[in-house]
Amino acid sequence: MKILITGSNGLLGQKLIDLYKNNADNELIATARGENRYGDKNGYVYESLDVTNEQEVSAIIEKHRPDVVINTAAMTNVDACESDKEGCDKLNIDAVTYLVNACNEYNAHLVQVSTDFIFDGTHGPLLETETPNPLSYYGLSKQKGEEVVINHSKSWAILRTVLVYGIVSDMSRSNIVLWAKGALESGKSINVVSDQFRTPTLAEDLAMGCKLAADRKAQGIYNISGSDFMSVFDLVYRVADFWKLDKSLLNISTSEGIKQPAKRPPITGFILDKARKELGYNPHTFEQGLAILKQQLEQHNTSN
């Protein structure tokens, strides 16, 4: 099976390279804007691709004729989307349209990655059948991207996820786990919201969810996240506990107190029954995820 992934320089993209490279059953084409920033260049083909350029998207899909396209390319900085709506639309809606059209033309199955931020957060954890009602421009753009797939794609799966954490090969990107660990290790006092609830997702689990959907050419919407439901404060507390860091540095705050440009849904998190049953998806617990991260950080530190 020939798999093409977009956004391969990102966190999820790199984890997908790890899963697919040197795999006898699959041929992998990794694509991203500009140069390949992933450390290991072996076991797959790399193509530079700007997904916001319709001609490039069509040309690359025509050239490689993949069986499945996994679209991980997106503008995910929630506050930046609020201030750069045009850039957000290009990546989260227009690019999806170009991929849908190219996949339709060359008979590729599309796996589109989406988010819990399409919901308003009045309750959770949520099922796949929940009605979207986004609070932020990011959430709205991802909802519109989903609608493009649902209304126009011939063969598709949408995988919604929540608060992804993990490490990229060059350590260039942060996330809530790395941020909390870094701040506490440097002795900084940090304010953490206690009124937002999530099911945080290990990047490796999300990558495996993508692969399971790709292998089966699964059709429809699936929740792919972690299984542990917790407040963001509880998440950071558990990070501190895991690495034996000073919990007295944690200050409970509210969403109002943090003052971020974009509104966040208070409660999301996902019920995973459908993905478990239909895809065989089985995520790590949060502490297992932290243990995997710890091992990777130690390997990174010894190799550099």
C-alpha angles and dihedrals in degrees: 000000000000115000126190119193127193123208092031092161091064129087097265091039092056092048089052090052087053090053098045107032117105089007110147092207095054141048112211128207110186117197134184139147113283124343128001104262096184114111098225111063097176132098099031143053120254125208127179108235133172102202091199089066108083095199093051092049092051094045095050094047091046092049096050102027094206122199090218134021117201109198111206095150112112145130100253103167097111096200094044089054088057092057099035104043093158093055090044092053092049094056102031101038113012095045090049089053091052092048093048091051094047093045090050092050096049098034098247124154111235124218108193121193116219138170148241087239089084085079131076095229100232090137143357172254091032139212126223089255095063115123114247118237108162123204097196136050089244090056091047092050092051091048089052089049089054090050091053089054096044095046101039112021118098095204121018153144126197116207114197118200141181134225101331120210134184140100132279120217096256094038089234096135130063134201135180096281095049091042093052093044093048095047094048093046089055090050096248121155109232135197113223128184118243096185098068119082127196146159099234115216129219108225091230090057092051090049090051090050089054091049093048090051091046094048091053096034082230116203125219139015123326133183109228113179142108117296099226112095114207146144117262088246090053089049092055091043089055090049089053090047093049095051093036093241128158108281092187087076090068117097120192112233137171129235087252091054095052095055105207121177094236125054116241124211107252098218127023129131123137141255105226102194095113095050091045093050102038102031103025089240114171116172128201120254114256092257091049087052091052090050090054090048091049091053092049092049090051091050091048092050094049093047094051 
